[in-house]
């Protein structure tokens, strides 16, 4: 239902955006991709 509505309205639909990853279900032509960011060092948890 949401995808059909996004297609009818011509809007970009993005889902599951987390850190560097996301899913584009509609309107991928509207996304401007920047250069890939540099990797960040892994954090360590203190106990």
C-alpha positions in Angstrom: 0.0 0.0 0.0 2.8 2.5 0.9 4.8 1.6 -2.2 1.8 2.1 -4.4 1.0 5.4 -2.9 4.7 6.5 -3.3 4.6 5.5 -7.0 1.3 7.4 -7.6 2.5 10.5 -5.9 6.0 10.4 -7.4 7.8 10.6 -4.1 11.0 8.8 -3.0 10.5 6.0 -0.5 13.4 4.9 1.6 13.2 2.2 4.2 15.5 0.6 6.8 18.1 3.4 6.8 20.9 2.4 9.2 24.4 3.7 9.3 25.7 3.5 5.7 22.9 1.3 4.2 19.4 2.0 3.1 16.8 0.5 0.8 15.1 2.7 -1.9 11.8 1.3 -3.0 10.8 4.2 -5.3 12.4 7.2 -6.7 16.1 6.0 -6.9 16.7 8.6 -9.6 16.2 11.3 -7.0 19.0 10.1 -4.8 22.4 11.9 -5.1 25.1 9.6 -3.9 28.2 11.3 -2.3 31.6 9.8 -2.2 31.9 6.8 0.1 33.0 8.0 3.6 36.3 6.7 5.1 35.9 3.8 7.5 35.8 4.7 11.1 37.8 2.7 13.7 35.8 0.1 15.6 34.8 1.3 19.1 35.7 -0.9 22.1 33.3 -1.3 24.9 34.5 -0.8 28.5 33.5 -3.3 31.0 
